[in-house]
Every structure is written in C-alpha cells, then in structure tokens.
Amino acid sequence: MNYMAEIIFVIILLFLLKGFLPVKGVKNISIEDLKNEMKNKNNQMIDVRTIGEFSRYHITGFKNIPLHVLSQQANQLMKKRPIIVVCQSGMRSKKASKILKKLGFKNIMNVKGGVAAWR
C-alpha cells in the first residue's frame, strides 16, 4: 500500500512540475529582449489578458486577444511571422504559446514575467 502511495505522489509531483517547464519550441524572452524585439516591425505582439486588464494598462503596440478566445481568433495572426505573447505574469502567455504551437505557429516568444515585469 505504501508503494502505491509513493507512485501516486510522484505522478502528482510530475504533473505539477510540468506546469513550470518551458514549452518546447517556444522561446522565453526577458523584458530587455522584448524591448529589442519590439523594434522589429515584422513581429506580431499579442496580450492574452482579459479586456478589462488590457484596458487598465497595456504595453503600446500589443493587440489584445484574451486567452479564452485565442483559438477562435488566431486566424487574425499570420503563422509565418514571429509572434510575441504577453500576459500579467507569464502563466497565461505560456498557455497561449502552447495553443499557438498546436495551431501551427512556429516562431513564438513568451515574455517572462509579463506586464508586471515591464512596469
């Protein structure tokens, strides 16, 4: 019985840790990297926070596509162009990056620390 509890514990631990691992094929960038990337007019920049969060404060140049509608509105983005994804802290943008990856986007950058780190 103790052996089974250990297996369950390890499975739960691995599941929780998976949420903190970087998404394969997604480049995590710092705020300094973001400042440089924003100079490239070829980059698409999206903020996946809610409309309310976005309206209170956002980084100039970013388009708001909330995470909960990203799958439906991804057709507004071009798969062949690089895309930078930001949220409040980096967790939702990580989820958004996974969604974009599954939808066939290739060059995805996730901003570490999100808007909170920008401020």
Contacts in CASP RR format, 6 or more apart in sequence:
PFRMAT RR
TARGET T0000
AUTHOR 0000-0000-0000
METHOD contacts of the structure
MODEL  1
MNYMAEIIFVIILLFLLKGFLPVKGVKNISIEDLKNEMKNKNNQMIDVRT
IGEFSRYHITGFKNIPLHVLSQQANQLMKKRPIIVVCQSGMRSKKASKIL
KKLGFKNIMNVKGGVAAWR
19 94 0 8 1.000
22 28 0 8 1.000
22 94 0 8 1.000
23 94 0 8 1.000
23 97 0 8 1.000
23 98 0 8 1.000
23 101 0 8 1.000
23 108 0 8 1.000
23 110 0 8 1.000
24 101 0 8 1.000
25 101 0 8 1.000
25 108 0 8 1.000
26 94 0 8 1.000
26 97 0 8 1.000
26 98 0 8 1.000
26 101 0 8 1.000
26 108 0 8 1.000
26 109 0 8 1.000
26 110 0 8 1.000
27 108 0 8 1.000
27 109 0 8 1.000
27 110 0 8 1.000
28 109 0 8 1.000
28 110 0 8 1.000
28 111 0 8 1.000
28 112 0 8 1.000
29 37 0 8 1.000
29 84 0 8 1.000
29 109 0 8 1.000
29 110 0 8 1.000
29 111 0 8 1.000
29 112 0 8 1.000
30 111 0 8 1.000
30 112 0 8 1.000
31 111 0 8 1.000
31 112 0 8 1.000
31 113 0 8 1.000
31 114 0 8 1.000
31 117 0 8 1.000
31 118 0 8 1.000
33 109 0 8 1.000
34 84 0 8 1.000
34 86 0 8 1.000
34 111 0 8 1.000
34 118 0 8 1.000
37 43 0 8 1.000
37 82 0 8 1.000
37 84 0 8 1.000
37 109 0 8 1.000
38 45 0 8 1.000
38 61 0 8 1.000
38 84 0 8 1.000
40 82 0 8 1.000
42 81 0 8 1.000
42 82 0 8 1.000
43 81 0 8 1.000
43 82 0 8 1.000
43 83 0 8 1.000
43 84 0 8 1.000
43 109 0 8 1.000
44 63 0 8 1.000
44 77 0 8 1.000
44 78 0 8 1.000
44 81 0 8 1.000
44 82 0 8 1.000
44 83 0 8 1.000
44 84 0 8 1.000
45 59 0 8 1.000
45 61 0 8 1.000
45 62 0 8 1.000
45 63 0 8 1.000
45 83 0 8 1.000
45 84 0 8 1.000
45 86 0 8 1.000
46 62 0 8 1.000
46 63 0 8 1.000
46 64 0 8 1.000
46 65 0 8 1.000
46 77 0 8 1.000
46 83 0 8 1.000
46 84 0 8 1.000
46 85 0 8 1.000
46 86 0 8 1.000
46 96 0 8 1.000
47 54 0 8 1.000
47 58 0 8 1.000
47 59 0 8 1.000
47 62 0 8 1.000
47 63 0 8 1.000
47 64 0 8 1.000
47 65 0 8 1.000
47 86 0 8 1.000
47 87 0 8 1.000
47 115 0 8 1.000
48 65 0 8 1.000
48 66 0 8 1.000
48 67 0 8 1.000
48 70 0 8 1.000
48 85 0 8 1.000
48 86 0 8 1.000
48 87 0 8 1.000
48 92 0 8 1.000
48 93 0 8 1.000
48 95 0 8 1.000
48 96 0 8 1.000
49 58 0 8 1.000
49 64 0 8 1.000
49 66 0 8 1.000
49 67 0 8 1.000
49 87 0 8 1.000
49 88 0 8 1.000
49 92 0 8 1.000
49 115 0 8 1.000
50 66 0 8 1.000
51 64 0 8 1.000
51 66 0 8 1.000
53 88 0 8 1.000
54 64 0 8 1.000
54 66 0 8 1.000
57 115 0 8 1.000
57 119 0 8 1.000
58 64 0 8 1.000
58 115 0 8 1.000
59 86 0 8 1.000
59 115 0 8 1.000
59 118 0 8 1.000
62 84 0 8 1.000
62 86 0 8 1.000
63 76 0 8 1.000
65 73 0 8 1.000
65 74 0 8 1.000
65 76 0 8 1.000
65 77 0 8 1.000
67 87 0 8 1.000
67 92 0 8 1.000
67 95 0 8 1.000
67 96 0 8 1.000
67 99 0 8 1.000
70 96 0 8 1.000
70 99 0 8 1.000
70 100 0 8 1.000
71 99 0 8 1.000
71 103 0 8 1.000
74 99 0 8 1.000
74 100 0 8 1.000
74 103 0 8 1.000
74 105 0 8 1.000
77 83 0 8 1.000
77 100 0 8 1.000
77 105 0 8 1.000
79 103 0 8 1.000
79 104 0 8 1.000
79 105 0 8 1.000
79 106 0 8 1.000
80 106 0 8 1.000
81 107 0 8 1.000
82 107 0 8 1.000
82 108 0 8 1.000
82 109 0 8 1.000
83 100 0 8 1.000
83 105 0 8 1.000
83 107 0 8 1.000
83 108 0 8 1.000
83 109 0 8 1.000
84 109 0 8 1.000
84 111 0 8 1.000
85 93 0 8 1.000
85 96 0 8 1.000
85 97 0 8 1.000
85 100 0 8 1.000
85 108 0 8 1.000
85 109 0 8 1.000
85 110 0 8 1.000
85 111 0 8 1.000
86 93 0 8 1.000
86 111 0 8 1.000
86 114 0 8 1.000
86 115 0 8 1.000
86 118 0 8 1.000
87 93 0 8 1.000
87 96 0 8 1.000
87 114 0 8 1.000
87 115 0 8 1.000
88 114 0 8 1.000
88 115 0 8 1.000
88 116 0 8 1.000
89 113 0 8 1.000
89 114 0 8 1.000
89 116 0 8 1.000
90 110 0 8 1.000
90 111 0 8 1.000
90 112 0 8 1.000
90 113 0 8 1.000
90 114 0 8 1.000
93 110 0 8 1.000
93 111 0 8 1.000
93 114 0 8 1.000
94 110 0 8 1.000
97 108 0 8 1.000
97 110 0 8 1.000
100 108 0 8 1.000
101 108 0 8 1.000
111 117 0 8 1.000
111 118 0 8 1.000
END
